[in-house]
Amino acid sequence: MTAFRWFSAAIAVAAIASAAIASAGATTPGSNGKIAFSRYLTTAKKTRAIFVVNPDGSGLVQLTHPAVGVQDQNPDWSSDGKWVAFSRCASRCEVRIVAARGGAPKRIGPNCQNSQPPACEDRDSPAWAPNGQTLAMDRGWGPVSHNTIEYSDVALTDAEGGHVHELVVPKAYWGDVKRAHWAPDGKQLVIEEDDSGWKASGPGKGHKALFVINPNGTGLRQLTPWSLDAGDADWAPDGKLILFRSEPHDNDDGPGGNLYTIHPDGTSMHRLTDYAGSMIVLSSSFSPDGKSIVFSKTGTQRAPNIFTMNADGTNVQPVTHTSLWESQPDWGPTSH
């Protein structure tokens, strides 16, 4: 397998201070709890909030209440089922956490909502290590040119958003490195490279692929071919499979795409769904017991809704029924 052309695998990640909240960026093994997801509040798709719901569609609760024009997205459950991490995006994206019972979210890191690059950085897609001591997140900074931010990487930080250490070293205007998810044992992460930047070249130009990497920056290995445009990965609770979707080329949220699984060593890729090109298929997550999958696909009035299915792709069942765009589901454990 090939490695990123521009990564420095020799970076050592410094020790991270213990976090106040124990969370996980992979699906935590355990009993099935609620599903968190992101929903636009109107069909105009200007404001987005985090909701939680039971797998049978009951008990729907709006968890965050952003201002008009603000988008709350990419929810991630804590391992104890008591907290949800997410990103709040306006002029910039910030990482926040909110109690599963609701309340005021807490910002993780600096306030960047009123700053433009290069004055402040972008932080998105939080994912907590299983031991609760390290948070992985997307990080972007520098000026924007040709619709591409100068630098994009995955970084590790502590629970307050400080002591930031790059997991990878990006090359200017190459594209995005993003959407890290931890293995349940905390020994690896799966990350996504999107070589869509205007300076990208080589076999990955204009495409996406999944890689695995160790938390200290070593062991980088490509899992999926560039031609598949794989992204939005999630680790199975037993660590034996990685779930992901094929994404429409240059159209992340458009029609097309299907769900797949692959072993963490890159073998035995298996296609779970067989939807036609008119179907919108978005991100997915394993259930904590590993027997089911929650995902987003075309539903009511052609808007993506939340669905569940068996882990083998059978028995697809709707969870929500709305004409509002819903995506980014994460299946949490029961709280304890």
Secondary structure, 3 states (H helix, E strand, C coil): CCCCCCCCCCCCCCCCCCCCCCCCCCCCCCCEEEEEEEEECCCCCCCEEEEEECCCCCCCEECCCCCCCCEEEEEEECCCCCEEEEEEECCCEEEEEEECCCCCCEEECCCCCCCCCCCCCEEEEEEECCCCCCEEEEEEEEEEECCEEEEEEEEEECCCCCCCEECCCCCCCCCEEEEEEECCCCCCEEEEEECCCCCCCCCCCCCEEEEEECCCCCCCEECCCHHHCEEEEEECCCCCCEEEEECCCCCCCCCECCEEEECCCCCCCEECCCCCCCCEEEEEEECCCCCEEEEEEECHHHCEEEEEEECCCCCCEECCCCCCCEEEEEEEECCC
